[in-house]
Amino acid sequence: MHIGYISIGSNIDKELHIPASLTALESYFGSLTCSSIYESDAVGFEGDSFYNLIVGFHSDLGVKEVAKLLRQIELDNGRERNSQKFSPRTLDLDLILYDDLIINDGRLQIPRDEIERYAFVLEPLAEIAPDLKHPISQLSYGEIWHNFDKGNLKQQVVTPIW
């Protein structure tokens, strides 16, 4: 049984798309471990704020099969197939970790470099898996978050109304 972590983000109808993504993920993977939901400013463009969270799951599927499922869930939630990286989105599902795999194969990068770059990925990951170690640096996500520069941190835990 594999253990994976998915970064979930939305800034278009997020009150609709975040719960829909969780329902879809539960239908494929069963019980999920969910972080708090963090609201953060858009990064790389001007736009509405995002809701972000991390979910952990178990699966017997291969890593590429999981990535394909995530892409389909995005499309089912109105994601444009050719959407730009820094743009508004209905739903963004990124497989950020899968066991201790290290992959850099075109569109599939694991571990995702966003883990160490963006607080909206790292903080919720450190919340639910503080002792898990990054497969390359071997530092725990709790340690990485502790050492993260929080000087310009613009995110907060929110309690969504859904």
LINGI-V265273 format. One record per residue. PHI is phi in whole degrees, -180 to 180 (NA if undefined). PSI is psi in radians with two decimals (999 if undefined). D_CENTER is the distance of its C-alpha to the mean C-alpha in Angstrom with 1 decimal. Layout:
BEGIN
phi = [PHI PHI]
psi = [PSI PSI]
d_center = [D_CENTER D_CENTER]
END
This chain:
BEGIN
phi = [NA -89 -119 -131 -134 -122 -90 -118 -144 -158 -135 -121 49 -62 -68 -94 -78 -65 -61 -63 -67 -65 -62 -64 -63 -64 -67 -89 -116 79 -60 -113 -100 -112 -77 -63 -97 -111 -100 -141 -66 -62 -113 89 -164 -85 -179 -63 -66 -104 -101 -134 -157 -120 -123 -104 -153 -116 -156 -94 -74 -74 -60 -70 -66 -64 -59 -66 -61 -62 -62 -67 -62 -59 -63 -63 -106 86 -69 -76 -58 -108 -68 -75 -60 -101 -156 -60 -152 -69 -158 -128 -118 -118 -76 -97 -146 -147 51 -112 -64 -125 -134 -140 -126 66 -78 -102 -126 -140 -71 -69 -69 -62 -56 -90 -95 -120 -61 -70 -101 -68 -61 -66 -67 -65 -64 -98 -142 -65 -95 -66 -102 -61 -65 -100 -79 65 -87 -74 -67 -62 -65 -61 -65 -57 -88 -68 -72 -101 -59 -113 -64 -128 -149 -150 -73 -125 -110 -69 -102 -146]
psi = [2.23 2.69 2.23 2.87 2.36 2.31 2.26 2.30 2.61 2.47 0.18 2.06 0.81 -0.50 -0.34 -0.82 -0.58 -0.90 -0.65 -0.68 -0.70 -0.70 -0.78 -0.78 -0.69 -0.59 -0.51 -0.67 -0.11 -2.53 2.36 2.62 2.03 2.37 3.06 2.89 2.27 2.34 2.27 2.76 2.68 2.50 2.22 -0.05 2.84 2.26 3.10 2.74 2.76 2.64 2.31 2.56 2.94 2.42 2.46 2.60 2.88 2.52 2.65 -0.10 2.72 2.80 -0.70 -0.58 -0.70 -0.80 -0.69 -0.73 -0.75 -0.73 -0.71 -0.69 -0.71 -0.85 -0.69 -0.35 0.43 0.17 2.32 2.33 -0.65 0.58 2.56 2.74 -0.91 1.46 2.83 2.62 2.56 -0.73 2.34 2.02 1.99 2.17 1.91 -0.46 2.53 1.86 -2.36 0.51 2.56 1.96 2.37 1.46 1.40 -1.97 -0.29 1.96 2.11 2.22 2.58 2.39 -0.27 -0.42 -0.82 -0.18 -0.64 2.25 -0.55 -0.20 -0.83 -0.81 -0.85 -0.54 -0.77 -0.51 -0.78 -0.26 0.99 -0.48 -0.15 2.44 2.41 2.27 -0.29 -0.96 -0.39 0.25 2.56 2.71 -0.49 -0.76 -0.78 -0.75 -0.73 -0.68 -0.07 2.43 1.92 0.26 -0.67 0.49 2.15 1.13 2.73 2.67 2.37 2.71 1.75 2.74 1.55 999]
d_center = [20.3 17.0 14.2 10.6 7.1 4.2 0.5 3.9 6.6 10.3 13.6 16.1 17.3 14.1 16.4 16.9 13.7 11.3 14.0 14.8 11.4 11.8 15.3 14.7 12.4 15.1 17.7 16.6 15.5 17.4 16.5 12.9 12.3 10.5 10.1 11.9 10.9 11.2 13.1 13.3 15.5 14.7 14.6 17.0 18.8 20.5 19.0 18.0 15.6 11.9 10.5 7.0 6.0 4.8 7.1 9.5 12.0 15.2 16.6 19.8 18.4 18.3 15.3 16.4 17.0 13.5 12.3 15.1 14.3 10.9 12.9 15.5 13.5 12.5 16.2 17.4 15.8 17.6 15.4 18.1 18.3 19.3 17.2 17.2 14.3 15.2 16.1 15.6 13.6 13.8 10.4 7.7 5.9 5.2 6.7 6.6 9.5 12.3 15.2 16.6 16.6 17.0 16.8 17.4 18.7 18.5 15.3 13.8 13.0 12.1 11.5 9.6 11.7 9.2 8.9 12.5 12.8 10.8 11.3 8.5 6.1 9.2 10.8 8.7 8.4 12.1 12.8 12.2 13.1 15.4 17.8 15.7 16.8 15.2 17.0 18.7 19.6 20.0 19.2 17.4 14.2 16.5 18.9 16.6 15.5 19.2 20.2 17.8 19.8 19.3 22.3 20.6 17.8 17.3 15.0 16.0 15.1 16.3 17.8 17.3 20.4 19.8]
END
